[in-house]
Amino acid sequence: MKNILYFLPFLFFIAGYTALSWLTQVNSVVVPQLVGMPLADAIKTLSELQLNVRIVGLQEETDVPAGTVMSHVPAAGSALKTHQRVFMIISKNPELLKAPQCVGMLVDQADLLAHQNGIRLKKFFITSATHPKNTIIAQSPSEGQPLPDKTILLYCSKGEDSIVLIPDFRGLSASFVESFCARNEFPLEVGYVSSHDSLYSYDACVVKHQRPLAGSLVDMHKGLKFQISIEKV
């Protein structure tokens, strides 16, 4: 009996230590593979394992949906005690390039701006009496709009249309042709079919032959000389 009383304190110590260890024991869990998971699914998975999540960085990715787990620490297979943290880096989509202001620029200026920003330009030239040649009249998308394909359509002025379709002046009065040439700044060279016709005024003569020929397309800015032969009606 005395021997039993002698060992009682030691037995109580062992029992207490065992109970305390059992009560304070913290379970450990294995970190699962989370890379490639949507963030919401990763949080749910770790929550079920009683692990906490902390996002420590964002990584730009063009081919991965935003909010996808790109990496995490500790790595998959690591042992953690419950309620410890798993640190994650998740994906984000890069910000879309936005269209700069091109309207009002010269084409050369827009080319330089596009080159500096990795933008492609598609240009369409249209006749305009109100915008100087090679000035950008309109753009699409407009300034500040996103450029998913990094392309802007530009509508550019080619100035006033200098191409003229030459009418058929044969049989018309020489004075009418003279007015046409003066209006379009064409130098006019007049010849007479016969010396007798030169005795009469332009109003009394009509066009017999002409150059350029009727139906010709000519550029008014190329220094064209208009030639007609006239005769008395």
C-alpha positions as CSV (number, residue, x, y, z in Angstrom):
1,M,0.0,0.0,0.0
2,K,2.8,2.4,0.9
3,N,4.4,1.6,-2.5
4,I,1.2,2.6,-4.3
5,L,1.0,5.9,-2.4
6,Y,4.6,6.6,-3.3
7,F,3.9,6.4,-7.0
8,L,0.6,8.3,-7.0
9,P,2.1,11.8,-7.6
10,F,4.1,10.4,-10.6
11,L,0.9,8.8,-12.0
12,F,-1.0,12.0,-11.6
13,F,1.7,13.9,-13.4
14,I,1.7,11.5,-16.3
15,A,-2.1,11.6,-16.6
16,G,-2.1,15.4,-16.5
17,Y,0.6,15.8,-19.1
18,T,-1.2,13.3,-21.4
19,A,-4.5,15.1,-21.0
20,L,-2.9,18.6,-21.6
21,S,-1.2,17.3,-24.7
22,W,-4.4,15.9,-26.0
23,L,-6.3,19.1,-25.3
24,T,-3.7,21.4,-27.0
25,Q,-2.9,19.1,-29.9
26,V,-3.0,21.0,-33.3
27,N,-3.7,18.9,-36.3
28,S,-1.6,19.2,-39.5
29,V,-2.8,19.1,-43.1
30,V,-1.2,18.7,-46.5
31,V,-1.5,21.7,-48.8
32,P,-3.3,20.7,-52.0
33,Q,-2.4,21.7,-55.6
34,L,-4.1,25.0,-56.2
35,V,-2.3,26.3,-59.3
36,G,-4.8,26.8,-62.1
37,M,-7.8,27.0,-59.8
38,P,-10.2,30.0,-59.8
39,L,-9.6,32.0,-56.6
40,A,-13.1,31.2,-55.2
41,D,-12.5,27.4,-55.6
42,A,-9.0,27.7,-54.0
43,I,-10.4,29.6,-51.0
44,K,-13.2,27.0,-50.5
45,T,-10.7,24.1,-50.7
46,L,-8.4,25.7,-48.1
47,S,-11.3,26.7,-45.9
48,E,-12.4,23.1,-45.7
49,L,-8.9,22.2,-44.5
50,Q,-9.0,25.1,-42.0
51,L,-6.2,27.0,-43.7
52,N,-6.3,30.7,-44.3
53,V,-5.6,32.6,-47.6
54,R,-3.5,35.7,-48.3
55,I,-3.1,37.2,-51.8
56,V,0.3,38.7,-52.1
57,G,0.5,39.6,-55.8
58,L,-1.1,40.0,-59.2
59,Q,0.4,38.6,-62.4
60,E,-0.7,39.9,-65.8
61,E,-1.8,37.1,-68.1
62,T,-3.4,37.4,-71.6
63,D,-4.4,33.8,-72.0
64,V,-5.6,33.0,-68.5
65,P,-8.9,34.1,-66.9
66,A,-8.5,36.8,-64.3
67,G,-8.5,35.5,-60.7
68,T,-6.7,32.2,-61.5
69,V,-4.1,30.9,-59.0
70,M,-0.7,31.2,-60.6
71,S,1.5,30.1,-57.7
72,H,1.3,29.6,-53.9
73,V,3.6,29.2,-50.9
74,P,3.9,26.7,-49.3
75,A,3.8,24.5,-52.4
76,A,1.4,21.5,-52.9
77,G,2.4,18.6,-50.7
78,S,3.7,20.7,-47.8
79,A,2.4,20.1,-44.3
80,L,0.9,23.0,-42.4
81,K,-0.9,23.3,-39.1
82,T,-4.5,24.3,-39.2
83,H,-5.2,28.0,-39.4
84,Q,-1.9,28.8,-41.0
85,R,-1.7,30.9,-44.1
86,V,-1.2,30.0,-47.8
87,F,0.2,32.9,-49.8
88,M,-1.0,33.2,-53.4
89,I,-0.3,35.1,-56.6
90,I,-3.3,35.3,-58.9
91,S,-3.7,36.3,-62.5
92,K,-5.1,39.6,-63.8
93,N,-5.9,40.6,-67.4
94,P,-3.6,43.4,-68.7
95,E,-5.2,46.7,-69.2
96,L,-6.4,47.3,-72.8
97,L,-4.6,49.9,-74.8
98,K,-6.8,52.9,-75.4
99,A,-7.1,55.0,-78.6
100,P,-5.1,58.2,-78.6
101,Q,-6.5,61.4,-80.1
102,C,-5.7,61.4,-83.8
103,V,-8.3,63.7,-85.3
104,G,-6.7,67.0,-86.4
105,M,-3.3,65.5,-86.7
106,L,-1.4,65.1,-90.0
107,V,-1.0,61.6,-91.2
108,D,2.8,61.6,-90.6
109,Q,2.2,62.6,-86.9
110,A,-0.3,59.8,-86.4
111,D,2.1,57.3,-88.0
112,L,4.8,58.3,-85.5
113,L,2.4,58.1,-82.5
114,A,1.1,54.7,-83.6
115,H,4.7,53.4,-84.0
116,Q,5.6,54.5,-80.5
117,N,2.6,52.8,-79.0
118,G,2.5,49.6,-81.0
119,I,-0.8,50.6,-82.8
120,R,-1.8,49.6,-86.3
121,L,-3.4,52.2,-88.6
122,K,-5.8,51.6,-91.4
123,K,-6.2,54.8,-93.5
124,F,-8.9,55.8,-95.9
125,F,-8.5,59.0,-97.9
126,I,-11.6,61.0,-98.9
127,T,-12.2,64.2,-100.7
128,S,-12.7,67.2,-98.4
129,A,-13.0,70.9,-99.2
130,T,-12.9,71.8,-95.5
131,H,-9.8,69.9,-94.3
132,P,-6.2,70.4,-95.6
133,K,-4.7,67.5,-97.5
134,N,-3.4,64.6,-95.2
135,T,-5.3,65.9,-92.2
136,I,-7.1,63.3,-90.2
137,I,-10.9,64.0,-90.2
138,A,-12.3,61.2,-88.1
139,Q,-11.2,58.0,-86.3
140,S,-12.7,54.8,-85.0
141,P,-12.6,53.9,-82.2
142,S,-12.7,57.4,-80.8
143,E,-10.2,58.8,-78.3
144,G,-10.1,56.9,-75.0
145,Q,-11.9,53.8,-76.3
146,P,-10.2,50.4,-75.8
147,L,-8.3,48.9,-78.6
148,P,-8.6,45.1,-78.3
149,D,-6.9,44.5,-81.6
150,K,-4.6,47.6,-81.4
151,T,-6.0,48.9,-84.6
152,I,-7.4,52.4,-85.4
153,L,-9.3,53.3,-88.6
154,L,-8.4,56.8,-89.8
155,Y,-10.3,58.9,-92.3
156,C,-7.9,61.3,-93.9
157,S,-8.4,64.3,-96.3
158,K,-7.0,64.0,-99.7
159,G,-7.9,67.7,-100.3
160,E,-10.3,69.0,-102.9
161,D,-10.8,66.7,-105.8
162,S,-8.6,67.9,-108.6
163,I,-9.7,65.3,-111.1
164,V,-12.0,66.7,-113.7
165,L,-14.0,64.8,-116.4
166,I,-13.7,66.7,-119.6
167,P,-17.0,67.4,-121.3
168,D,-17.7,67.3,-125.0
169,F,-17.5,70.9,-126.1
170,R,-17.9,70.3,-129.8
171,G,-20.7,72.5,-131.1
172,L,-20.7,74.8,-128.1
173,S,-19.7,78.4,-128.2
174,A,-16.1,79.3,-127.8
175,S,-17.0,81.8,-125.1
176,F,-18.5,79.0,-123.0
177,V,-15.3,77.0,-123.2
178,E,-13.3,80.1,-122.3
179,S,-15.4,80.5,-119.1
180,F,-14.9,76.8,-118.2
181,C,-11.1,77.1,-118.6
182,A,-11.0,80.3,-116.6
183,R,-13.0,78.7,-113.8
184,N,-10.7,75.7,-113.6
185,E,-7.5,77.6,-114.1
186,F,-6.7,75.8,-117.4
187,P,-4.6,77.7,-119.9
188,L,-6.6,78.0,-123.1
189,E,-5.1,77.8,-126.5
190,V,-7.5,78.7,-129.4
191,G,-7.0,78.0,-133.0
192,Y,-9.2,78.7,-136.0
193,V,-10.3,76.1,-138.6
194,S,-9.7,78.7,-141.3
195,S,-8.3,82.2,-141.5
196,H,-11.7,83.4,-142.4
197,D,-13.1,82.3,-139.0
198,S,-10.7,84.6,-137.2
199,L,-12.6,87.6,-138.4
200,Y,-15.4,86.7,-136.0
201,S,-15.8,87.0,-132.2
202,Y,-15.9,84.0,-129.9
203,D,-19.6,84.4,-129.5
204,A,-20.1,83.8,-133.2
205,C,-17.9,80.7,-133.3
206,V,-18.3,77.1,-132.0
207,V,-15.9,74.4,-131.1
208,K,-14.9,72.0,-134.0
209,H,-12.1,70.0,-132.3
210,Q,-10.8,69.8,-128.7
211,R,-7.9,68.4,-126.7
212,P,-8.1,66.7,-124.2
213,L,-10.8,64.7,-125.8
214,A,-14.3,64.4,-124.3
215,G,-14.4,61.9,-121.5
216,S,-10.8,62.3,-120.5
217,L,-10.0,62.4,-116.7
218,V,-7.4,65.1,-116.0
219,D,-5.8,66.5,-112.9
220,M,-6.3,70.3,-112.6
221,H,-3.1,70.6,-110.7
222,K,-0.9,69.1,-113.4
223,G,-0.7,72.3,-115.6
224,L,-3.0,71.1,-118.3
225,K,-3.3,73.2,-121.5
226,F,-6.7,73.1,-123.1
227,Q,-6.7,73.4,-126.9
228,I,-9.7,74.0,-129.2
229,S,-10.3,74.7,-132.8
230,I,-13.2,76.9,-133.6
231,E,-15.2,77.9,-136.6
232,K,-17.9,80.4,-137.6
233,V,-21.4,79.0,-137.1
